[in-house]
């Protein structure tokens, strides 16, 4: 594979976001439409940093009620018990199925937190015009996009527990108020990962190297 | 030799002709640029038809069965979302219905339409619209997450009552195994090359 000098944008070319065709728009101000598939072209995703920050902050705020409020409420003849995501993990662990507890812990706690931290780190480094670790930061954004969907696990678990355990008055399970917030966190972080344009990492790195006068 | 711009770092580069089963990655950031599956039209079509049948079975037959103290209950995939709605968590029910039923169904239906339409090039421009929506629904089609979720739910309930997997669970397992097989045999670039251009004059120039 032979690399040509610089990015497509530096050569006045733009790749279609849908069909990937590289074309030369008539004007640099408005990129127009892809001649092959007709999609609107853009040099970079419009307002990528603002959108990603907005979705990320919203997700971080909703993460609090998602973890404080119960996701499942179990009613039996004699008692009623509320479980948050964390107490659900502890319950799984104490009842002997530690592999499942680990799966739920990774999917419901570590992946959402990791996504929030990773996206914030990438956004801050792009805004500071960092040139270091561009390849690693690009891989990080790809990983966040790839694993983000697994956080939906707990929502599916809760759904099927609620659907199946309906033996009232013996025992019935209802969804708690936390589950809708948790679902919103997963959806918002997925949207945040998709609205971030990783090409901005390389634009910032190139601008820094131009300014510092180092060879590209 | 086609010029491509990496979608992750915008580096302009040429992809050499690939051998069958070959892959090309971006020299700068490592993003996958192009693949050349051995059988990019028939293999994904066959796998998609199989996945569509399995997905229909997964939706129509019980996923889990429960029995406790002489009482029995069972649930299907759409039944799970419905139960969440009836239990008062409507938004969650909608998200589950979308990610577990609607998005995977749209994904398979669009794939089927695209793969059938591009068999005789040039395919009409609506196939391009279908390709665009295919990419949009794909991240929301969460069959593999759903399967793990059902299995965790099964184990959780097993501590309270006796539960058994239904035929729907095995059909879902088949879907989960087939979807990545479709992805590796599908060549989006080849499909796009077989679709008539929106701007016919530009196609003549290109």
Contacts between the chains, C-beta under 8 A, distances in Angstrom:
chain1	res1	chain2	res2	distance
A	1	B	13	5.8
A	1	B	14	6.8
A	1	B	15	6.6
A	1	B	16	6.3
A	1	B	24	6.3
A	1	B	27	5.7
A	2	B	13	6.8
A	2	B	14	5.5
A	3	B	11	6.4
A	3	B	12	7.9
A	3	B	13	4.9
A	3	B	27	5.0
A	3	B	28	7.1
A	4	B	3	7.6
A	4	B	11	8.0
A	4	B	12	4.7
A	4	B	13	6.1
A	4	B	14	7.2
A	6	B	11	7.7
A	6	B	12	7.1
A	7	B	5	7.3
A	7	B	9	7.2
A	7	B	10	3.9
A	7	B	11	5.8
A	7	B	12	6.5
A	8	B	5	3.6
A	8	B	10	5.1
A	8	B	11	7.6
A	8	B	12	4.5
A	9	B	10	5.8
A	11	B	12	5.8
A	13	B	3	7.8
A	13	B	5	6.6
A	13	B	12	6.5
A	14	B	5	7.6
A	15	B	4	7.2
A	15	B	5	3.8
A	15	B	7	6.6
A	15	B	10	7.2
A	17	B	7	7.7
A	18	B	128	7.6
A	18	B	131	7.0
A	18	B	132	4.8
A	18	B	135	6.8
A	19	B	128	6.8
A	19	B	131	7.1
A	19	B	192	4.6
A	20	B	4	6.6
A	20	B	5	7.8
A	20	B	7	6.9
A	20	B	188	7.9
A	20	B	189	7.0
A	20	B	192	7.2
A	21	B	192	7.3
A	22	B	3	5.3
A	22	B	4	6.4
A	22	B	5	5.2
A	22	B	12	7.2
A	23	B	202	7.9
A	33	B	198	7.4
A	33	B	199	7.9
A	34	B	198	7.2
A	35	B	197	6.1
A	35	B	198	6.7
A	35	B	199	4.1
A	35	B	202	3.5
A	35	B	203	7.3
A	35	B	206	7.5
A	36	B	128	7.6
A	36	B	192	6.9
A	36	B	195	7.5
A	36	B	197	4.9
A	36	B	198	6.5
A	36	B	199	7.5
A	36	B	202	7.5
A	36	B	203	7.3
A	37	B	125	7.8
A	37	B	128	4.3
A	37	B	131	7.5
A	37	B	132	7.1
A	37	B	192	7.1
A	37	B	195	7.3
A	37	B	197	7.9
A	37	B	198	6.0
A	38	B	125	7.0
A	38	B	128	6.9
A	38	B	198	3.4
A	38	B	199	7.5
A	39	B	132	6.6
A	92	B	156	6.9
A	95	B	159	5.5
A	97	B	155	5.8
A	100	B	152	5.6
A	100	B	155	5.5
A	100	B	156	7.7
A	103	B	148	7.1
A	103	B	152	6.7
A	104	B	152	6.4
A	134	B	9	7.6
A	134	B	29	7.4
A	135	B	28	7.1
A	135	B	29	5.4
A	135	B	30	6.7
A	138	B	8	5.2
A	138	B	9	6.1
A	138	B	29	4.4
A	138	B	30	7.6
A	138	B	31	7.4
A	139	B	29	7.5
A	139	B	30	6.7
A	141	B	8	7.8
A	142	B	8	6.8
A	142	B	31	7.2
A	145	B	139	7.7
A	149	B	139	6.5
A	149	B	140	8.0
A	149	B	142	5.3
A	149	B	145	5.7
A	150	B	145	5.6
A	152	B	99	6.1
A	152	B	142	5.6
A	152	B	145	5.1
A	152	B	149	7.6
A	153	B	145	5.5
A	153	B	148	5.9
A	153	B	149	5.1
A	153	B	152	7.0
A	154	B	149	7.7
A	155	B	92	6.4
A	155	B	95	6.9
A	155	B	96	6.3
A	155	B	149	7.5
A	156	B	96	6.7
A	156	B	100	7.0
A	156	B	142	7.9
A	156	B	145	6.4
A	156	B	146	5.2
A	156	B	148	7.8
A	156	B	149	2.7
A	156	B	150	6.8
A	156	B	153	7.4
A	157	B	149	4.8
A	157	B	152	4.7
A	157	B	153	4.8
A	157	B	156	6.9
A	158	B	84	8.0
A	158	B	92	7.9
A	159	B	80	4.8
A	159	B	81	6.7
A	159	B	83	7.3
A	159	B	84	5.0
A	159	B	92	7.3
A	159	B	93	7.8
A	159	B	96	5.0
A	159	B	149	7.5
A	159	B	153	7.8
A	160	B	63	7.2
A	160	B	64	6.5
A	160	B	75	6.6
A	160	B	80	5.3
A	160	B	149	6.7
A	160	B	150	5.5
A	160	B	153	3.7
A	160	B	154	7.8
A	161	B	153	5.1
A	161	B	156	6.0
A	161	B	157	6.2
A	162	B	80	7.9
A	162	B	83	5.6
A	162	B	84	5.9
A	162	B	87	5.4
A	163	B	75	4.1
A	163	B	79	6.0
A	163	B	80	4.2
A	163	B	82	7.8
A	163	B	83	3.7
A	163	B	84	7.1
A	164	B	64	5.6
A	164	B	66	5.0
A	164	B	73	5.7
A	164	B	74	7.7
A	164	B	75	5.2
A	164	B	153	7.2
A	164	B	157	5.9
A	164	B	163	7.3
A	165	B	66	7.2
A	165	B	73	7.7
A	165	B	157	6.1
A	165	B	160	6.8
A	165	B	161	7.5
A	166	B	73	6.0
A	166	B	83	7.2
A	167	B	68	5.9
A	167	B	69	7.4
A	167	B	71	5.5
A	167	B	73	6.8
A	167	B	161	7.6
A	170	B	68	7.1
A	170	B	69	6.1
A	170	B	71	7.4
A	171	B	68	7.6
A	171	B	160	6.7
A	171	B	161	7.9
A	174	B	87	5.1
A	174	B	88	7.3
A	175	B	84	6.2
A	175	B	87	5.3
A	175	B	88	7.1
A	175	B	89	4.1
A	175	B	92	6.4
A	179	B	89	6.0
A	179	B	92	5.3
A	180	B	89	5.7
A	180	B	91	5.0
A	180	B	92	5.0
A	183	B	91	7.0
A	183	B	92	5.1
A	183	B	95	4.9
A	184	B	91	7.9
A	187	B	95	6.8
A	190	B	139	6.6
A	194	B	139	7.1
A	198	B	8	4.6
A	198	B	9	6.7
A	198	B	29	7.7
A	199	B	7	7.9
A	199	B	8	6.9
A	199	B	9	6.0
A	199	B	10	4.4
A	201	B	9	7.3
A	202	B	9	4.3
A	202	B	10	6.3
A	202	B	11	7.5
A	202	B	28	7.6
A	202	B	29	7.5
A	203	B	10	7.8
